[in-house]
């Protein structure tokens, strides 16, 4: 056994400190990106598969600013002196030695060396020959420290340990790996350490038996482990899953002969992706003592929120809360020094957490909830901490929960439930967790924070906030368990603990949908539903939690069940009665009704134009959630989930535009044709499909003829184009002005518009404006967005992807509404005519593009969308994850439906209404009864 171990020794280790030369954003686990960077530095691809191992104490911090330090460790085993020697040389030459310089890479020529230390002595070194050797005697000395001691192997990075062969028959993907406590008995850890070390020996050219000379020990102990999802993108941009276990394995009674193996396993790591630094653990005693010297991160993870923007954003959010009655009368800037002082005390672990005050929250038709509220400034610190941690934890969470998560909602849960029911899941097991917030053992939170962040400052700060006592009538009442409802940290920490429950249910093949502490499990049979509920009970018991028996039941979906304020009857969904008013208000926002339309006669005079503006003649647009349109007593009835949303007399409607998968009955379609109401159909993205109607243009052929005639007149078309582009550039300038960016350059370009003598010159002015506009917006985007300018086919970065999707949706709306307003879609005045292309929509969309720009910018800068929501395909195109794409388009549609005010006409209406009103203005210009007034916000 000794000979086997000595063949890997001595070990040498370097602890490296780098400095960021520009801001950087990383995935929560840095190992894949860092190992790829180091492989490139030494041009030795196999070194990190065999003889070199990395440790990343900076994980899972995601954001770094210019000047921040970054630390990591590299261990080199026997016979790998040359690669380590070369690596030290290359590190000293950074940034010039960086093999790759693409801005999308987290590690490139954006770092430079600060120092290299010997990992085992802690002393700074200048070259390879100053390094200490960790030899067999040193290994035995470290192993002797653990004799007759209880050991805890704490994972420093996710461990991908394959389950036993007999346990994974017919299993695929991530299910083949140990995901739970029962999968990793303590004795199994020792077996995998032996297998890893002997495999490494064979890879280095040695000879090692596949079975040990002495039997594996039958150790006693237990495992506390939980699965975290993780992924990375390979060289081709393809997403790779590499989740693993965190937590610890607790064992005792280890035979003396096996201690050196367990100690050496700290340096080798175990399991799959060991070459990435996966499967690293550290031995600890229950009191926290360790024997392996580990490099610590350059700074506590919470130092990032020293940036005033994080505190200010948290201040604003808390100020708008229902419990903000204790808000200081002074401004954030006046309180910044005080907040920074408190934050510094948090980082120095000298902050005294204030006690909480009880606040009774009364809810209609529900029990009164007691909120425990910290003082205002303390809540600001908690909110800033939660905001800083959210993108990190979100990237690790399961996609099977919907509560208190950015980009997720009960509507998303409802859609998933309906989808599963349609797929044949016709039994539902439903329950919630008994007094979850009151009973949760905070040690569960401590274990997860320790496992993911490895940062005692963060763990202590969060636990101190969650453990704060209650102040009642000048008495201080401690809280031995639970987390306070009312703390900005509580929802995030609740999801952190219950994510293990989500993964437990998923790994067993159950379709579990959770919202905070409420959940349902959809199954195909009653027997499966019963087994699912038993599994749920066992999983929660691991955390000291139990089901609320009074709310636990199993039933077929055709008998109906309630969840998240919805009543489900198979795949039909009805909003609960107490929420009907809010529900109907929301639906009515998706029915955009305009009082502006035209009779089906040709337009020849101003009087006839004015007669068209009758309140009884409407353009009706159906967008948003699915509706059913039917005919009842000479009226169009619009329902959703069998609830009446609107009822309109057919004589009130001039035209009807249906966006998406809404259903119109045959009697309703017949009634529309009988009343000469054209029905236009478009895809959810606004792509025009066709219409049902008389075939006549709404205003007769005269408007089409006038449009073709006028747009063939270069002077007329250029005049319209001047007005159009001026409105567009002014709106872009307003977007920059509101973000304190250079907008004056755009306003100066507006002065050049009247000087342009043709469309080509005007296009040049527009191009200069757009270049400056996107350069300014791009300067404030997060670095991970890698935005270098506007590009289209294909989009190469997240911002361009959002713009392309948003513009496509907006173009479709403009095209469909223009057709319903009787305009000739293929004849534009600014953009060139192309076969089959609706050139007019390309013109009319221009003044509205800013709405997509600023919404996409907001989502990225406020971290509502993160790097994890995007990936690159095999040709380098930047794509969005399906759920994120659906959420983005849904939210953007809501932006189009909200009321905004025209800068000149002062008319307040939805953006879709303003698209229609812009069409009316163009029609007046064509009829020579008015001037063209494009949409403008300034």
Secondary structure, DSSP 8 states (H G I E B T S, - for coil): -HHHHHTT--BEEEEEEEEESS-EE--SS-HHHHHHHHHHHHT-TTGGGTTEEEE-TTTT--EE-TT-EEEEEEEE-TT-HHHHHHHHHHHHTTTTT-S---TTSSSSTTEEEEEEEETTT--B-SSGGG---B-HHHHHHHHHTTTT--EEEEESS-BB-B--GGG-TT--GGGGB--SGGG--HHHHHHHHHHHHHHHHHHTT----SS-SS-----EEEEEEEEE--EEE-TT--EEE--EEEEEEEEE---HHHHHHHHHHHHH--SBTGGGTTT-EEEE-TT--BSS-----SS-GGGGGGSHHHHHHHHHHHHTSTTGGG--SS-HHHHHHHHHHHHHHHHTT------BEEEEE--TTS--EEEEE--HHHHHHHHHHHHHHHHHHHTTS-TTB-TT-TT--HHHHHHHHHHHHHTT--EEEEEEBTTHHHH--HHHHHHHHHHHH--HHHHHHHHHHHT--EEETTEEE---S---TT-TTHHHHHHHHHHHHHHHHHHTT-EEEEETTEEEEEESSHHHHHHHHHHHHHHHHTTT--B-GGG-EEEEGGG-EEETTEEEETTEEEE-GGGHHHHHHHHHHTEEEES----SS---SHHHHHHH--TT-EEEEE-SS--EEEE-SSEEEEEETTEEEEEEEGGGEEEEEEESS-EE-HHHHHHHHHTT-EEEEE-TT--EEEEES-SS-TT-HHHHHHHHHHHT-HHHHHHHHHHHHHHHHHHHHHHHHHTT---HHHHHHHHHHTT--SHHHHHHHHHHHHHHHHHHHHTTS-GGG---S---SS--SHHHHHHHHHHHHHHHHHHHHHHHTT--TT--SSS---TT--HHHHHHTGGGHHHHHHHHHHHHHTTSS-GGGEEE-TTS-EEE-HHHHHHHHHHHHHHHHSEEE-TTT--EEEHHHHHHHHHHHHHHHHTTSS--------
